[in-house]
Amino acid sequence: MSRLLKFNIFRYNPEDAQSEPHMQEFVLEETDAMTLFIALNRIREEQDPSLQFDFCCRAGICGSCGMVINGRPGLACHTKTKDLPGEITLLPLPVFKLVGDLSVDTGSWFREMYTKTESWIHTEKEFDPEALEERMDNKDAVSIYELERCVECGCCIAACGTARMRDDFLGAAALNRVARFLIDPRDQRSEKDYYEIIGNDMGIFGCMGLLACEDVCPKHLPLQNQLGFLRRKMGITSLKRLFGK
Amino acid sequence: MTIVYAPAGKSGKWDGVLDWLQMLSGASLILFMWCHMLLVSSVVISPDLMNAIAWFFEATFMAQVGGPLIFVVFLMHFVLAARKIPFRMDGQKAIWQHARMMHHGDTWLWVIQAVSAMCILVMGSIHMWVVLTDLPITAAKSAARIQGGFWAVFYLFLLPLAELHVGIGFYRIAVKWGFVKDKDRPRFKRGENIVTLMFIGIGLITLIRFLFLATN
């Protein structure tokens, strides 16, 4: 006999003036290899078609189905119900704008973050579409690839105590993004240029080191190491700037 | 290359320097606190040994000059670290709800760090005032104070609060600045917990020793 799972799901539609934020209970029979993604789809199909949540790839690649699962931000498609107790509470990710129920708008946040951090290669070299691509040291390429694995689910931002207290804090996803360009040899920005972006309390010096970002990241990105690397790098740059070097 | 950096108008010129100062003042206070505890606990071995150490620090004017200096660093560290502590109700509510939601050890450790900081600011100031305005330090005088009752209770609160704050601070500096990498974090945390418990234990034994020490 499989378990009967009790879901407590946050319901609220900001577009509907009659809607009040509340928790709604759903009961569902657990099936083999059930993920929260499967469970939510079944609830929507069998019990309440108005339930809003985001999904796309169902394989931990698109980062759409981030939500707070029993208190911890995580991906619904990555979370198996057999690893959870019989009672499951689902909330939308905080920090981001609520679309409805469990669906949040992470896109606008990441778009703004990309603008703030100038998340593209800065170079004075003219692009020649005919030329062979410039070669890069394999070690650098591997390091960049490691940081590029971010799926922009927003879990690290929702789990961050600083981001919860300060709207202007960039958060681990953004700092990880900057670290990616910092090690890219094609980007000609100097450390002082990067300091202008993240060398402040909205950037790396605002991080209080609670490391929930590291602990909840569904892709297991090395966020703790990157944040430490950036703090040391920007810390040294701050001293260089102070002494005019 | 023309680059217009965002966020405009929010210069972080001093933010890096302030972060260094917060870390360095914290690190020096951690070092001081560990030395302080070891020196005071010398009373467990012998009151004469504690008296000799106290005499050395006064004869070299380290207590008279170093004491107030530590107090200045202590206040400076508070002002620097308080930049991150929410003093408004909405910020306090946000971090409290967040910690309760997350069930995440390191987030709770930060809450403990912030709350203990407030207690230590008041109690540590009182402690320093009482000791530094009544030099020289002797084992008998300290024992008399503890045996009065009030100070025994006072230190029973201050000891764990200070040691927790110091221990968490040490752990936080190491992981925040990347001196300890992700793979070593659980082991380092365990080690740090043991050190903190050890210092609380030494502190309790010292308090008990003062409680039963002859005061004349």
Interface residues (C-beta under 8 A of the other chain):
Chain A: V68 G71 R72 L91 P94 T115 K116 E118 H122 T123 E124 A159 G161 T162 R164 M165 D168 Q188 R189 D193 Y195 E196 I197 G199 N200 D201 M202 G203 F205 G206 C207 M208 G209 L210 L211 A212 E214 D215 P222 Q224 N225 L227 G228 F229 R231 R232 M234 G235 T237 S238 L239 R241 L242
Chain B: M1 I3 Y5 A6 P7 K10 S11 G12 K13 D15 G16 V17 L18 D19 W20 R83 K84 P86 G91 A94 I95 H98 A99 M101 M102 H103 H104 D106 T107 L109 W110 R172 V175 K176 W177 G178 F179 K181 D182 R185
